[in-house]
């Protein structure tokens, strides 16, 4: 059972979020429906939550008065809850409709202007809940000192019950819960107390899921060793950030993605337009959580996902080896479908520039298959695992084939250099033409060159 049910219009989300943050700081639990009825919580869940929550907090505003659902919720609360457990809190100066005014005329209204959220509203709620502020602060401090992450390693095979239970546990819409399950192995997009995390783990495991719990360190957390010294503990592993929905403030999300990934505006927009989509690089847990928080502040729906071994990606290196069999390269080419099969470029050409690394990332299964096929046909290649540490690369133009003019124009435009400089690059091939701190976010650069017939490789920087 939660402490407070929050009734509000979705158009007042900004104020509702401020109140939720203040409740979190005070250690007050709450139920808030963040999705529209019909795609969020069904009516039965709303009615049950109103009855079970100790207090009913109504955010009165022009938007709430015009809402279809908020008036229904407060009418239902008046019928089923004690008068002292209903708190109308007016967040703007719009006149209340007469029928609602009549319904609430005997209630003790508060206003945001005269009863600020942190200094008065929270104190009033604590008093109504029978808690002192010092008790709440103590509970909150203890809670924030030990927070935990729930990791859904595998949803099992009863997918629908798992989706429904996650929807209830995380207070999300059905689509958001399904996105989390589809992304497994993944980390739930919020932190919990240890008891909450264990309860979630037990409930999901009873439905056949595989779940683990990790302590959240929020960047770094000070841990004490046996000899009394303090050391910094950090979580390890690579994480992906999944943009489930950009929300209403799409332009802000595009700008944020552009800055986070150091992309061009068009590339950032393509990622946002493709939502649900995964940001094309890996992060530490603290980085992923910071990005998640930043995007959510602009209204996006985001969750993080730990990279499993099956999702790790690899570069393919063609080492220098005299007398490599061309059969190996021919056989490999017929198995490279994604990305495009090198636009008909003979992989044997790459061996002429060995050692070199193909400008493509493959999943482990595909990379292993190519390595086996190459070996069976007398060709040696090497798998290089992709990690954030190997993301810094140089792009090397090996050859322009018969498309010199097109390549010159492409380099002039995308490297923002003079025509003479672009021509110098092409005439000097093979030569390094650009660098990047993250190969995956600038994949479009090499793909564009390959599309016009250039042969490009990468070099991983030390």
SEBA-928469 format. One record per residue (C-alpha): y negated, x negated, z negated. Coordinates in steps of 0.001 Angstrom, whole numbers, padded with zeros to 6 digits, always signed. Layout:
YXZ;...
//
This chain:
+000000+000000+000000;-003442-001334+000973;-006574-001141-001159;-008984+000276+001424;-008734+002373+004596;-011688+001641+006920;-012786+004528+009164;-015222+003486+011895;-016166+003700+015551;-014831+000894+017774;-018393+000476+019032;-019314-000732+015508;-016683-003483+015586;-019220-006212+014745;-020146-004585+011407;-016516-003689+010699;-015549-007338+011232;-018244-008449+008747;-016843-006059+006160;-013266-007207+006816;-014307-010837+006331;-016003-009943+003023;-012903-008036+001894;-010745-011062+002763;-012966-013322+000665;-012727-010903-002251;-008951-010604-002008;-009137-006871-001163;-006445-005659+001227;-007291-003088+003890;-006038-001018+006812;-008199-000914+009930;-007122+000494+013280;-008419-001980+015866;-007066-000100+018843;-007955+003272+020330;-005705+006118+019301;-003012+006543+021918;-002579+002834+022571;-002946+001755+018954;-001663+003435+015817;-000237+006948+016337;-001732+009827+014370;+001171+009869+011897;+000487+006237+010966;-003221+006964+010493;-002510+009945+008240;+000006+007960+006203;-002406+005041+005771;-005248+007350+004618;-002978+008860+001965;-001520+005550+000782;-004693+003432+000640;-006435+003609-002727;-009952+003971-001279;-011346+005491+001918;-014394+003643+003318;-016273+005601+006003;-018741+003599+008142;-021305+006231+009062;-023342+005577+012218;-024500+007235+015416;-021356+005893+017098;-019129+007266+014340;-020789+010691+014466;-020218+010829+018237;-016644+009546+017931;-013718+011874+018558;-011571+010387+015807;-013778+009179+012918;-014829+012754+011903;-011150+013787+011909;-010307+010888+009585;-012989+011714+007022;-012096+015414+007065;-008484+014471+006430;-009512+012122+003613;-011603+014830+001912;-008562+017109+001933;-006097+014551+000580;-007989+012077-001630;-009895+012279-004895;-013672+012497-004534;-014282+009203-006359;-011946+007410-003945;-014041+008229-000862;-017000+005978-000127;-019401+006902+002737;-021256+003730+003801;-024052+004321+006325;-024601+001325+008591;-027563+002621+010625;-030423+005115+010209;-029096+007798+012551;-029321+011313+011074;-025963+012655+009954;-024818+015867+011674;-025360+018947+009515;-021675+019800+009208;-020838+016276+007995;-023880+016241+005712;-022653+019473+004126;-019128+018089+003737;-020349+014920+001960;-023410+016249+000115;-021798+015763-003325;-020564+012232-002583;-022227+008987-003646;-023430+007532-000352;-024285+003876+000141;-026345+002378+002952;-026071-001061+004502;-029838-001509+004183;-029975-000780+000438;-026428-001870-000465;-025704-005168+001374;-022056-005884+002085;-021469-009006-000004;-023846-008416-002898;-023284-004686-003596;-020622-003000-001434;-017861-005440-002400;-018795-005176-006093;-018640-001370-005859;-015219-001518-004193;-013900-003916-006836;-015180-001622-009580;-013517+001407-007984;-010290-000602-007720;-010535-001526-011411;-010888-005270-010814;-013449-007724-012074;-015172-010055-009626;-013857-013100-011493;-010272-011820-011195;-010758-011210-007480;-012319-014634-006923;-009428-016271-008759;-006874-014406-006657;-008748-015228-003455;-009028-018927-004317;-005321-019113-005047;-004532-017263-001848;-006683-019442+000399;-005277-022576-001280;-001754-021756-000098;-001564-020010+003254;+001460-019854+005508;+002271-019305+009165;+005151-017142+010372;+006936-018515+013436;+009050-016185+015556;+011621-018630+016935;+013689-015995+018744;+013288-012191+018741;+017005-011554+018969;+018284-008770+021171;+016932-005635+019483;+013556-006125+021138;+012061-002649+020731;+012588-002491+016922;+011150-006008+016618;+008057-005076+018661;+007499-001936+016596;+007890-003783+013290;+005508-006571+014326;+003014-003902+015402;+003156-002434+011897;+003153-005763+010055;+000198-007234+011962;-001710-003968+012421;-001945-004482+016194;-001532-002332+019259;+001862-001990+020918;+000877-004223+023854;-000302-007042+021574;+002939-006884+019572;+004978-006988+022792;+002966-010011+024017;+003849-011856+020795;+007560-011094+021192;+007527-012052+024886;+005891-015385+023995;+008610-016451+021511;+008909-019107+020206;+005417-018317+018929;+003296-018377+015789;+001885-015088+014494;-001900-014950+015022;-002872-014888+011336;-002022-016572+008034;-000202-015065+005041;+000490-015679+001386;+003957-017064+000706;+005228-013708-000578;+003849-011907+002506;+005409-014484+004821;+008792-014211+003095;+008700-010413+003289;+007951-010543+007035;+010703-013117+007531;+013262-010977+005697;+012315-007793+007551;+012460-009364+011007;+015672-011270+010269;+017286-007988+009167;+016631-006823+012749;+018280-009917+014229;+015264-012179+014830;+015101-015861+013962;+012013-016606+011864;+010681-019644+010021;+007716-020267+007740;+005314-023208+007894;+002525-024034+005501;-000889-023813+007149;-002966-026943+006632;-006154-025830+008424;-006835-029185+010140;-005665-031365+007231;-004586-030609+003690;-004561-032966+000769;-001070-033479-000684;-000165-035441-003796;+002619-038003-003662;+005033-038830-006470;+002876-041716-007608;-000175-039465-007933;-001986-040688-004815;-003492-038170-002434;-002525-038291+001221;-003461-036240+004235;-000756-033929+005529;-000919-032524+009016;+001298-030294+011048;+002977-031803+014056;+004012-030456+017414;+002261-029127+020474;+000809-025620+020699;-000367-023396+023524;-003208-020882+023338;-002426-017559+025031;-005324-015359+026095;-003812-011882+025888;-007051-010055+026748;-010651-011279+027178;-012064-008069+025692;-015420-006600+026665;-017477-009833+026483;-015798-011440+029475;-018730-013694+030383;-018784-015231+026889;-015035-015875+027108;-015389-017563+030531;-018137-019832+029164;-016071-020681+026075;-012963-021508+028155;-015131-023633+030468;-016399-025675+027503;-013041-025906+025719;-011172-027172+028786;-014089-029007+030425;-013615-026982+033616;-015809-025720+036386;-017075-022157+036068;-014778-020869+038826;-011659-022440+037294;-012503-020971+033866;-013088-017546+035422;-009732-017735+037220;-007965-018320+033901;-009758-015411+032230;-009210-013083+035206;-005483-013865+035086;-005120-012667+031454;-002648-012446+029897;-002644-016178+030651;-001994-019455+028857;-004752-022055+028635;-003454-024920+030779;-003084-027669+028206;-001424-028339+024855;-003195-028630+021495;-002497-029591+017926;-002091-026638+015558;-005563-027087+014073;-007130-027271+017567;-005236-024179+018693;-006323-022213+015618;-009966-023274+016077;-009910-022167+019734;-008256-018891+018764;-010957-018214+016193;-013737-019056+018639;-012431-016738+021356;-011723-013928+018898;-015322-014097+017690;-016292-012922+021201;-013775-010070+021129;-010788-011655+022890;-007186-011076+021841;-005534-014470+021385;-002405-015913+019851;-000918-019381+019589;+002515-020456+020652;+004441-023584+019694;+005869-025486+022647;+009645-025519+022482;+011801-028237+023977;+012736-025935+026860;+009054-025618+027774;+008252-029323+027861;+007126-030612+031226;+007627-033866+033077;+006131-036016+035777;+008418-037651+038330;+007860-041365+038947;+009189-043164+042012;+009678-046725+040791;+009535-049703+043110;+013004-050305+044447;+013835-051902+047782;+016225-050066+049985;+015881-046611+048441;+017950-044101+050390;+015880-041585+052345;+018667-039034+051759;+017562-038780+048132;+013991-037859+049034;+015139-035379+051670;+017441-033696+049154;+014703-033576+046505;+012196-032018+048901;+014488-029068+049573;+014556-028294+045818;+010798-028483+045160;+009500-024937+045430;+006875-024783+042690;+004239-025941+043281;+004255-025793+047081;+006788-028095+048750;+004247-030820+049419;+003120-029009+052561;+005749-030683+054664;+004762-034167+053489;+007827-036379+053560;+008599-037609+050048;+009802-040816+051664;+006101-041593+052234;+005598-041765+048449;+008289-044430+048194;+006208-046573+050575;+003528-046662+047837;+005938-047117+044907;+005599-047331+042030;+003752-044021+041989;+003883-040706+040137;+004007-037366+041926;+000919-035239+041081;+003076-032315+039930;+004413-031160+036571;+008001-029900+036451;+009841-028135+033664;+012726-030027+032107;+015424-028180+034022;+013780-028834+037407;+012971-032476+036589;+016560-033132+035446;+017920-031443+038563;+015742-033602+040827;+016795-036735+038982;+020479-035852+039379;+020113-034949+043077;+018242-038172+043769;+020902-040261+042009;+023724-038524+043889;+022002-039528+047133;+021315-043153+046250;+017703-042769+045063;+016264-043690+041678;+013487-041676+040047;+012236-041504+036451;+011199-038566+034252;+007978-039080+032256;+007455-036449+029518;+004073-034738+029505;+002302-034703+026156;-001388-034371+025255;-001388-038160+024828;-000295-038685+028453;-002846-036237+029822;-005423-038923+030672;-004819-039914+034263;-006366-041560+037304;-006018-039830+040668;-005021-042186+043463;-005541-041376+047135;-002597-042993+048922;-003173-041822+052474;-005173-039243+054411;-002741-038988+057320;-004643-037356+060218;-007207-035478+058101;-009758-038191+057378;-012857-036063+058021;-011573-033195+055891;-010734-035528+053021;-014172-037162+053189;-015865-033762+053000;-013590-032669+050147;-014336-035779+048071;-018068-035494+048746;-018111-031905+047508;-015762-032124+044536;-016704-035579+043245;-020403-034916+043850;-020927-038233+045648;-022848-039272+048736;-021112-039004+052113;-021034-042784+052469;-019328-043149+049078;-016727-040519+049960;-016039-042302+053274;-015672-045602+051406;-012993-044059+049182;-011034-042839+052193;-011332-046118+054083;-010139-048027+050967;-006961-045974+050488;-004772-046466+048584;-007425-046391+045847;-008307-044588+042615;-010806-041832+043403;-011239-039968+040104;-010139-039746+036487;-009439-036893+034123;-008833-036498+030416;-006413-033682+031164;-004431-033594+034380;-003391-029947+034033;-006919-028583+033816;-007898-030366+037027;-004679-029627+038900;-006728-027783+041504;-008280-031120+042531;-005042-032746+043679;-003651-029494+045046;-006759-029133+047196;-006292-032606+048664;-002627-031953+049347;-003498-028711+051122;-005530-030631+053703;-002771-033221+054263;-003790-036049+051938;-001160-037887+049918;-002176-038218+046278;-000477-039689+043235;-001504-040205+039631;-001558-043140+037247;-001244-042511+033517;-003946-044388+031682;-003152-046510+028627;
//
